[in-house]
Amino acid sequence: MKKIKLMHLQVLPILSGVQNMMLMLLSGLEQDKYEITVISRGNGPLVDKVKEYGWEHISIESLSRELCLKDFLSAWKLYWIFKKEKPDIVHTHSSKTGFLGRVLAKMAGVPRVIHTTHGFPFHPYQNRISRCFYAILETYASFFSDFNVFVNLYEKELAIHKLGFNKNKALTIYNGILPFHTQKVYEESYLENDTLKIVSVLRFSKQKNIISTIKQAVKVVKRFKNVHFTFIGDGELYEECCNIVNNSFVAEISDFNPIENITLSGWVSDIPEKLLSFDVFLLNSLWEGLPISILEAMSVSLPIICSNIKGNNELVSSSNGWLIDPLDSNALENVISEILENKNILKEKGNDSLKKVTNLFHYELFISEYEKIYDRE
């Protein structure tokens, strides 16, 4: 039987949440059924993974996240790739490639075009002109999709009722993840000692609210000597965060040096395995889609502290964690204080994290929902 030619379009060849979600989807498909190609910019860990799986990669060096004149070159190259390769399905991700890919794929005659919105490009922290501009682009591009997929319920409803998306083409498919083969056992860690270990896996960017989060962590470790933060990741604000940590403790003169209680580790591999060494997961973003990092933490039975925003609040509730105001500079400190007064709450909330992943965000359900729209006549 002839394989279905499936193309996925990304911008950057990195392994952040959007790219990891795509890899999880593609690796879960029947490999004998699909001929898989991934398009992105340049070389990087994403390209290495694509080749490791045995899929084809096509590089477009002019692709970028920001609006620029090179977008015309990228558009021209994409159009001719679609015309030459004649894919049966083009599946786009992210805002820039989502717009270009949807429009150009339909213009090139691709039979089925699918876009996954991992969080709209407009958000409350932009000015009104920018929000309107991006909203108009999203609405326009939606008409070139056969299916517009959302990773949370909030944005699907927004798209239908506020942006004019066709409700018959809009659907929510939650990101999915398999529970990790090993689970967090609290009897062997925090419940038997005095150190509360908090971890955050994120890109050091404005979206992730990292500057405010680091400053709050500084406040916490100055107050509580038995709390340790580890921030895994890097990005454009990494050096600034290092400076905040270092400069915050310059004047500290005592037997206890709080700088040792905040670790900025850079990126590491085998994230789920690393998460087992911690007691609580933290993500205090300003805006999200449906974070893979939180799902990974839930899959090893960690309780979650996260900002009360769209996406996050479909993963986390009072049963498996704490939702905090990302603009409240005291919110994290208040939650840490609550945890330190009741250690057993971690195990209870961690167990519920695993239940939610198993019941609502399971990997097999995630794969089957995408296969339905790939195969739909």
C-alpha positions in Angstrom: 0.0 0.0 0.0 1.3 3.4 -0.9 2.4 5.5 2.1 0.7 8.7 3.0 3.1 11.6 2.5 3.0 13.6 5.8 4.9 16.9 6.2 5.3 18.7 9.5 6.4 22.3 9.5 8.3 24.0 12.4 10.4 27.1 12.7 13.4 26.4 15.0 15.4 23.2 15.1 15.3 23.1 18.9 13.6 20.8 21.4 11.2 23.0 23.3 7.6 22.0 24.0 6.2 22.4 20.5 8.9 20.4 18.9 8.7 17.6 21.5 5.0 17.4 21.1 5.5 16.9 17.3 8.1 14.2 17.9 5.8 12.4 20.3 3.0 12.5 17.8 5.1 11.3 14.8 6.8 8.5 16.7 3.4 7.2 17.8 2.1 6.8 14.3 2.2 3.6 12.3 5.6 4.0 10.6 4.6 1.7 7.7 1.6 3.9 6.9 3.3 7.3 6.6 6.3 8.8 4.8 7.3 11.5 7.2 9.2 14.7 6.4 9.9 17.6 8.8 10.7 21.1 7.6 12.5 23.6 9.8 15.4 26.0 9.9 19.0 24.8 9.9 20.8 22.3 12.1 20.0 21.6 15.8 18.8 18.9 18.2 15.4 18.7 16.4 17.1 17.8 13.2 19.3 15.2 15.0 16.2 13.6 16.4 14.4 13.6 13.1 17.3 11.8 11.5 17.6 9.4 14.4 14.0 8.3 13.8 14.8 7.8 10.1 12.6 10.6 8.8 13.5 13.1 6.1 14.4 16.7 7.1 14.3 19.7 4.8 16.1 22.8 5.9 14.9 26.4 5.1 17.6 28.7 6.6 15.5 31.8 6.1 12.8 30.7 8.5 12.6 32.9 11.6 10.2 33.6 14.5 10.2 37.4 13.9 8.5 39.2 11.0 11.2 40.2 8.5 11.9 40.5 4.8 13.3 37.0 4.7 9.7 35.8 5.1 9.2 36.3 1.4 12.1 34.0 0.6 10.8 31.4 3.1 7.3 31.6 1.5 8.7 31.1 -2.0 10.8 28.1 -0.9 7.8 26.5 1.0 5.5 26.9 -2.0 7.9 25.1 -4.3 8.7 22.4 -1.8 4.9 21.7 -1.6 4.6 21.7 -5.4 7.6 19.4 -5.9 7.0 16.9 -3.0 3.2 16.8 -3.4 2.5 15.8 0.2 -0.9 14.3 1.1 -1.0 16.2 4.4 0.8 19.3 5.7 0.6 19.8 9.4 1.9 23.2 10.7 2.9 24.4 14.1 3.6 27.8 15.7 2.4 31.2 14.5 4.8 32.1 11.7 5.0 28.7 10.0 1.3 28.2 10.8 0.3 31.2 8.7 2.8 30.7 5.8 2.3 26.9 5.8 -1.5 26.9 5.7 -1.8 29.5 3.0 0.9 28.2 0.8 0.0 24.5 1.1 -3.5 25.2 -0.1 -2.2 27.4 -2.9 0.1 24.5 -3.9 -2.8 22.1 -4.0 -2.1 20.0 -0.9 -5.2 17.9 -0.2 -5.3 18.2 3.6 -3.9 21.0 5.7 -3.9 20.9 9.5 -2.7 23.4 12.0 -2.1 23.0 15.7 -2.3 26.2 17.8 0.0 25.8 20.7 -1.1 29.1 22.1 -2.3 32.1 20.0 0.4 34.7 19.2 -1.6 37.4 20.8 -1.8 37.8 24.6 -2.7 40.4 27.3 0.9 41.6 27.6 0.9 43.1 24.0 -0.5 46.4 23.0 -3.9 46.5 21.3 -2.6 47.0 17.8 -0.4 43.9 18.0 -3.2 41.8 19.4 -5.6 42.9 16.6 -3.0 42.3 13.9 -2.2 38.8 15.0 -5.8 38.0 15.6 -6.7 39.0 12.0 -3.8 36.9 10.6 -5.0 33.9 12.6 -8.6 34.3 11.4 -7.4 34.6 7.8 -5.1 31.6 7.9 -7.9 29.5 9.5 -9.8 29.5 6.2 -6.9 27.6 4.5 -7.0 24.8 7.1 -9.1 21.6 6.9 -8.7 21.3 10.6 -7.6 23.9 13.2 -6.5 22.0 16.3 -6.2 23.6 19.8 -4.4 22.1 22.7 -6.8 23.6 25.2 -10.5 24.2 25.4 -10.2 28.0 26.1 -8.6 28.9 22.8 -11.0 26.7 20.8 -14.0 28.6 22.2 -12.2 31.9 21.7 -11.5 31.1 18.1 -15.1 30.1 17.4 -17.0 32.8 19.3 -14.6 35.8 19.0 -12.4 35.2 15.9 -15.0 33.6 13.5 -13.4 30.2 13.1 -15.5 27.6 11.4 -16.7 25.4 14.4 -16.8 22.3 12.2 -13.1 22.6 11.5 -12.1 23.5 15.1 -11.4 20.9 17.7 -9.4 20.4 20.9 -6.8 17.6 21.1 -4.9 17.6 24.4 -1.2 16.9 24.3 -0.6 13.5 25.7 2.1 11.7 27.5 2.7 8.2 28.9 3.2 7.9 32.6 6.9 7.5 33.3 8.0 3.9 34.2 9.2 5.1 37.6 7.1 7.3 39.9 8.1 9.7 42.7 8.2 8.1 46.1 8.0 10.7 48.8 8.8 8.4 51.7 12.3 8.2 50.3 12.9 12.0 49.9 11.4 15.1 51.4 9.1 13.4 53.9 12.2 12.0 55.6 14.5 15.0 55.5 14.4 18.8 55.8 15.0 19.9 52.2 12.2 20.9 49.8 13.5 20.6 46.3 11.6 22.6 43.6 12.4 22.2 39.9 11.4 24.3 36.8 12.0 23.3 33.2 11.6 26.2 30.8 13.0 28.5 28.3 14.4 31.7 29.9 12.1 34.1 28.1 9.6 36.8 28.8 6.7 34.3 28.1 7.9 32.1 31.0 8.0 35.1 33.4 11.5 33.9 34.4 12.8 37.2 35.8 9.9 37.6 38.3 10.1 33.9 39.2 13.9 34.1 39.9 13.3 37.1 42.1 10.6 35.3 44.0 12.9 32.3 44.5 15.5 34.6 46.0 12.9 35.9 48.5 12.0 32.3 49.4 15.5 31.0 50.0 16.4 34.0 52.1 13.4 33.2 54.3 13.5 29.4 54.2 16.9 27.8 54.5 15.6 24.3 53.7 14.2 25.1 50.2 16.2 24.6 47.0 15.3 25.7 43.5 16.7 24.2 40.3 15.9 25.9 37.0 16.6 23.7 33.9 16.9 25.5 30.6 18.4 28.4 28.8 17.4 31.3 26.5 17.8 35.0 25.9 17.3 35.9 29.6 19.6 33.2 31.1 22.6 35.6 31.8 20.3 38.2 33.3 18.9 35.6 35.7 22.4 34.5 36.7 23.2 38.1 37.5 20.1 38.5 39.6 21.0 35.4 41.6 24.6 36.4 42.1 24.0 40.0 42.9 21.1 39.3 45.3 23.5 37.6 47.8 26.6 39.7 47.5 26.0 41.4 50.9 25.1 38.1 52.7 27.6 37.5 55.5 26.6 34.4 57.5 27.2 30.7 57.9 24.4 30.1 55.5 24.9 31.3 51.9 21.5 31.3 50.1 23.1 31.4 46.7 23.8 27.7 47.0 20.0 27.1 47.2 19.3 28.3 43.6 20.8 26.3 40.7 20.6 27.4 37.1 21.7 24.2 35.3 21.2 25.0 31.6 19.6 22.3 29.4 19.9 18.7 30.4 18.7 15.5 28.8 16.4 12.7 30.2 14.1 15.2 31.9 11.6 12.7 33.4 14.4 10.8 35.0 15.8 14.0 36.5 12.4 15.1 37.8 12.4 12.1 40.2 15.0 13.9 42.3 12.6 16.8 43.1 9.5 17.3 45.2 7.5 20.0 43.4 7.4 21.3 39.8 7.1 25.0 39.1 6.1 26.9 36.0 5.0 30.5 36.5 4.4 31.6 32.8 2.5 34.6 31.6 0.9 32.7 28.7 0.8 29.0 27.5 -0.9 26.5 25.3 -0.7 23.2 27.1 2.8 22.8 28.5 4.6 19.5 27.9 6.8 20.3 30.8 3.9 20.2 33.2 2.6 16.9 31.7 6.1 15.4 32.1 6.1 16.4 35.8 2.6 15.0 36.3 3.7 11.7 34.6 6.2 11.1 37.4 3.6 12.0 40.1 4.9 15.5 41.0 2.5 18.1 42.4 2.5 21.4 40.4 2.9 25.0 41.2 1.9 27.1 38.2 0.4 30.3 37.0 -3.4 30.5 36.8 -3.6 31.0 33.1 -5.3 29.3 30.1 -3.8 25.9 29.4 -2.2 25.6 32.9 -5.5 25.6 34.6 -6.8 22.8 32.4 -3.9 20.7 33.8 -3.7 21.8 37.4 -6.3 22.4 40.1 -6.3 22.3 43.9 -6.3 18.5 43.7 -2.9 18.2 42.2 -1.2 21.5 42.9 -1.5 25.2 43.3 -2.6 27.9 40.8 -0.9 31.3 41.5 -1.2 34.8 40.1 1.9 35.3 37.9 2.0 39.0 38.8 1.8 38.5 42.5 5.3 38.8 43.9 4.3 37.0 47.1 2.4 34.1 45.7 5.2 31.6 45.5 6.4 32.4 49.0 2.9 31.8 50.3 2.6 28.4 48.6 6.0 27.3 49.9 5.0 28.3 53.4 1.9 26.2 53.1 3.9 23.2 51.9 6.4 23.4 54.7 3.6 23.3 57.2 2.0 20.1 55.8 4.5 17.8 54.1 2.0 15.1 53.4 0.1 17.3 51.0 2.9 16.7 48.4 2.2 12.9 48.2 -1.6 13.5 47.9 -1.3 16.0 45.1 1.4 14.1 43.3 -0.8 11.0 43.2 -3.6 13.0 41.7 -1.2 14.4 39.0 -0.6 10.8 37.8 -4.3 10.1 37.8 -5.0 13.1 35.6 -2.3 12.2 33.1 -3.6 8.6 32.9 -7.3 9.6 32.5 -7.3 12.8 30.5 -3.9 13.3 28.8 -2.9 9.8 27.9 -0.5 9.3 25.0 -2.6 6.7 23.1 -5.7 9.0 23.2 -3.5 11.8 21.8 -2.3 9.7 19.0 -5.6 8.3 18.0 -7.3 11.7 17.9 -4.7 13.0 15.4 -4.9 9.7 13.4 -8.7 10.3 13.0 -8.1 13.7 11.3 -5.2 12.3 9.2 -7.4 9.5 7.9 -10.8 11.3 7.7 -12.2 11.2 4.2 
